[in-house]
Amino acid sequence: MSASAIVARTAAGGIEYLLSQQPGPRWSPRLQIATRYASIREATRVALRLPGRFRAYALPLGPAGAELLAEFA
């Protein structure tokens, strides 16, 4: 089963994706290694629990997102 959402933020260099939260948030510009969440609700919860300075948001991965991830697998 593939996950349907990730957590992202807009940075100076473009969009970055959340890799992990412990011990602190780690970000990467590579979508294929982003932490995937089972639902948009779970990803939104994670994004809202991060400090406001990150301006993180949940990003759904629909069919186009799944195809994009498959290209890099």
mmCIF file of the C-alpha atoms, coordinates in Angstrom:
data_MODEL
# 
_entry.id   MODEL 
# 
loop_
_atom_site.group_PDB 
_atom_site.id 
_atom_site.type_symbol 
_atom_site.label_atom_id 
_atom_site.label_alt_id 
_atom_site.label_comp_id 
_atom_site.label_asym_id 
_atom_site.label_entity_id 
_atom_site.label_seq_id 
_atom_site.pdbx_PDB_ins_code 
_atom_site.Cartn_x 
_atom_site.Cartn_y 
_atom_site.Cartn_z 
_atom_site.occupancy 
_atom_site.B_iso_or_equiv 
_atom_site.pdbx_formal_charge 
_atom_site.auth_seq_id 
_atom_site.auth_comp_id 
_atom_site.auth_asym_id 
_atom_site.auth_atom_id 
_atom_site.pdbx_PDB_model_num 
ATOM 1  C CA . MET A 1 1  ? 0.000  0.000  0.000   1.00 0.00 ? 1  MET A CA 1 
ATOM 2  C CA . SER A 1 2  ? 1.452  3.346  -0.964  1.00 0.00 ? 2  SER A CA 1 
ATOM 3  C CA . ALA A 1 3  ? 1.030  6.431  1.176   1.00 0.00 ? 3  ALA A CA 1 
ATOM 4  C CA . SER A 1 4  ? -1.050 9.300  -0.056  1.00 0.00 ? 4  SER A CA 1 
ATOM 5  C CA . ALA A 1 5  ? 0.576  12.391 1.470   1.00 0.00 ? 5  ALA A CA 1 
ATOM 6  C CA . ILE A 1 6  ? 3.870  14.004 2.463   1.00 0.00 ? 6  ILE A CA 1 
ATOM 7  C CA . VAL A 1 7  ? 4.872  17.098 4.448   1.00 0.00 ? 7  VAL A CA 1 
ATOM 8  C CA . ALA A 1 8  ? 6.546  19.909 2.522   1.00 0.00 ? 8  ALA A CA 1 
ATOM 9  C CA . ARG A 1 9  ? 7.692  23.492 2.925   1.00 0.00 ? 9  ARG A CA 1 
ATOM 10 C CA . THR A 1 10 ? 8.765  26.251 0.578   1.00 0.00 ? 10 THR A CA 1 
ATOM 11 C CA . ALA A 1 11 ? 12.405 27.231 1.021   1.00 0.00 ? 11 ALA A CA 1 
ATOM 12 C CA . ALA A 1 12 ? 14.637 29.688 -0.784  1.00 0.00 ? 12 ALA A CA 1 
ATOM 13 C CA . GLY A 1 13 ? 15.878 26.948 -3.113  1.00 0.00 ? 13 GLY A CA 1 
ATOM 14 C CA . GLY A 1 14 ? 12.422 25.518 -3.865  1.00 0.00 ? 14 GLY A CA 1 
ATOM 15 C CA . ILE A 1 15 ? 10.192 22.946 -2.205  1.00 0.00 ? 15 ILE A CA 1 
ATOM 16 C CA . GLU A 1 16 ? 11.694 20.750 0.499   1.00 0.00 ? 16 GLU A CA 1 
ATOM 17 C CA . TYR A 1 17 ? 10.176 17.568 1.900   1.00 0.00 ? 17 TYR A CA 1 
ATOM 18 C CA . LEU A 1 18 ? 10.194 16.286 5.473   1.00 0.00 ? 18 LEU A CA 1 
ATOM 19 C CA . LEU A 1 19 ? 12.489 13.317 6.039   1.00 0.00 ? 19 LEU A CA 1 
ATOM 20 C CA . SER A 1 20 ? 12.141 12.855 9.797   1.00 0.00 ? 20 SER A CA 1 
ATOM 21 C CA . GLN A 1 21 ? 11.125 14.718 12.930  1.00 0.00 ? 21 GLN A CA 1 
ATOM 22 C CA . GLN A 1 22 ? 13.523 13.287 15.507  1.00 0.00 ? 22 GLN A CA 1 
ATOM 23 C CA . PRO A 1 23 ? 15.600 14.737 17.053  1.00 0.00 ? 23 PRO A CA 1 
ATOM 24 C CA . GLY A 1 24 ? 14.628 17.737 14.924  1.00 0.00 ? 24 GLY A CA 1 
ATOM 25 C CA . PRO A 1 25 ? 13.015 18.222 11.511  1.00 0.00 ? 25 PRO A CA 1 
ATOM 26 C CA . ARG A 1 26 ? 15.248 17.239 8.606   1.00 0.00 ? 26 ARG A CA 1 
ATOM 27 C CA . TRP A 1 27 ? 14.383 18.376 5.087   1.00 0.00 ? 27 TRP A CA 1 
ATOM 28 C CA . SER A 1 28 ? 15.457 17.383 1.583   1.00 0.00 ? 28 SER A CA 1 
ATOM 29 C CA . PRO A 1 29 ? 14.708 18.689 -1.906  1.00 0.00 ? 29 PRO A CA 1 
ATOM 30 C CA . ARG A 1 30 ? 14.356 15.047 -3.080  1.00 0.00 ? 30 ARG A CA 1 
ATOM 31 C CA . LEU A 1 31 ? 10.714 13.959 -3.195  1.00 0.00 ? 31 LEU A CA 1 
ATOM 32 C CA . GLN A 1 32 ? 11.549 10.277 -3.566  1.00 0.00 ? 32 GLN A CA 1 
ATOM 33 C CA . ILE A 1 33 ? 13.062 10.042 -0.057  1.00 0.00 ? 33 ILE A CA 1 
ATOM 34 C CA . ALA A 1 34 ? 10.377 12.055 1.752   1.00 0.00 ? 34 ALA A CA 1 
ATOM 35 C CA . THR A 1 35 ? 8.500  10.431 4.621   1.00 0.00 ? 35 THR A CA 1 
ATOM 36 C CA . ARG A 1 36 ? 5.135  9.253  3.328   1.00 0.00 ? 36 ARG A CA 1 
ATOM 37 C CA . TYR A 1 37 ? 1.947  9.288  5.400   1.00 0.00 ? 37 TYR A CA 1 
ATOM 38 C CA . ALA A 1 38 ? -1.110 7.090  5.059   1.00 0.00 ? 38 ALA A CA 1 
ATOM 39 C CA . SER A 1 39 ? -3.536 10.006 4.817   1.00 0.00 ? 39 SER A CA 1 
ATOM 40 C CA . ILE A 1 40 ? -3.658 13.731 4.231   1.00 0.00 ? 40 ILE A CA 1 
ATOM 41 C CA . ARG A 1 41 ? -5.048 14.033 7.752   1.00 0.00 ? 41 ARG A CA 1 
ATOM 42 C CA . GLU A 1 42 ? -1.957 12.410 9.296   1.00 0.00 ? 42 GLU A CA 1 
ATOM 43 C CA . ALA A 1 43 ? 0.398  14.562 7.197   1.00 0.00 ? 43 ALA A CA 1 
ATOM 44 C CA . THR A 1 44 ? -1.544 17.705 8.156   1.00 0.00 ? 44 THR A CA 1 
ATOM 45 C CA . ARG A 1 45 ? -1.274 16.806 11.843  1.00 0.00 ? 45 ARG A CA 1 
ATOM 46 C CA . VAL A 1 46 ? 2.504  16.408 11.511  1.00 0.00 ? 46 VAL A CA 1 
ATOM 47 C CA . ALA A 1 47 ? 2.842  19.708 9.606   1.00 0.00 ? 47 ALA A CA 1 
ATOM 48 C CA . LEU A 1 48 ? 0.802  21.616 12.192  1.00 0.00 ? 48 LEU A CA 1 
ATOM 49 C CA . ARG A 1 49 ? 2.908  20.273 15.063  1.00 0.00 ? 49 ARG A CA 1 
ATOM 50 C CA . LEU A 1 50 ? 6.121  21.637 13.564  1.00 0.00 ? 50 LEU A CA 1 
ATOM 51 C CA . PRO A 1 51 ? 7.248  25.118 14.654  1.00 0.00 ? 51 PRO A CA 1 
ATOM 52 C CA . GLY A 1 52 ? 5.551  27.914 12.687  1.00 0.00 ? 52 GLY A CA 1 
ATOM 53 C CA . ARG A 1 53 ? 8.830  29.186 11.271  1.00 0.00 ? 53 ARG A CA 1 
ATOM 54 C CA . PHE A 1 54 ? 8.937  26.133 8.969   1.00 0.00 ? 54 PHE A CA 1 
ATOM 55 C CA . ARG A 1 55 ? 5.588  27.000 7.337   1.00 0.00 ? 55 ARG A CA 1 
ATOM 56 C CA . ALA A 1 56 ? 5.074  23.323 6.612   1.00 0.00 ? 56 ALA A CA 1 
ATOM 57 C CA . TYR A 1 57 ? 2.006  21.932 4.880   1.00 0.00 ? 57 TYR A CA 1 
ATOM 58 C CA . ALA A 1 58 ? 0.618  18.561 3.856   1.00 0.00 ? 58 ALA A CA 1 
ATOM 59 C CA . LEU A 1 59 ? 0.873  17.729 0.181   1.00 0.00 ? 59 LEU A CA 1 
ATOM 60 C CA . PRO A 1 60 ? -1.363 14.969 -1.203  1.00 0.00 ? 60 PRO A CA 1 
ATOM 61 C CA . LEU A 1 61 ? 0.165  12.447 -3.563  1.00 0.00 ? 61 LEU A CA 1 
ATOM 62 C CA . GLY A 1 62 ? -2.496 11.576 -6.098  1.00 0.00 ? 62 GLY A CA 1 
ATOM 63 C CA . PRO A 1 63 ? -1.933 9.458  -9.206  1.00 0.00 ? 63 PRO A CA 1 
ATOM 64 C CA . ALA A 1 64 ? 0.496  12.041 -10.611 1.00 0.00 ? 64 ALA A CA 1 
ATOM 65 C CA . GLY A 1 65 ? 2.514  12.042 -7.369  1.00 0.00 ? 65 GLY A CA 1 
ATOM 66 C CA . ALA A 1 66 ? 2.640  8.255  -7.297  1.00 0.00 ? 66 ALA A CA 1 
ATOM 67 C CA . GLU A 1 67 ? 3.879  8.222  -10.909 1.00 0.00 ? 67 GLU A CA 1 
ATOM 68 C CA . LEU A 1 68 ? 6.537  10.794 -10.054 1.00 0.00 ? 68 LEU A CA 1 
ATOM 69 C CA . LEU A 1 69 ? 7.755  8.700  -7.124  1.00 0.00 ? 69 LEU A CA 1 
ATOM 70 C CA . ALA A 1 70 ? 7.806  5.588  -9.316  1.00 0.00 ? 70 ALA A CA 1 
ATOM 71 C CA . GLU A 1 71 ? 10.122 7.360  -11.776 1.00 0.00 ? 71 GLU A CA 1 
ATOM 72 C CA . PHE A 1 72 ? 12.747 7.760  -9.063  1.00 0.00 ? 72 PHE A CA 1 
ATOM 73 C CA . ALA A 1 73 ? 12.383 4.311  -7.485  1.00 0.00 ? 73 ALA A CA 1 
# 
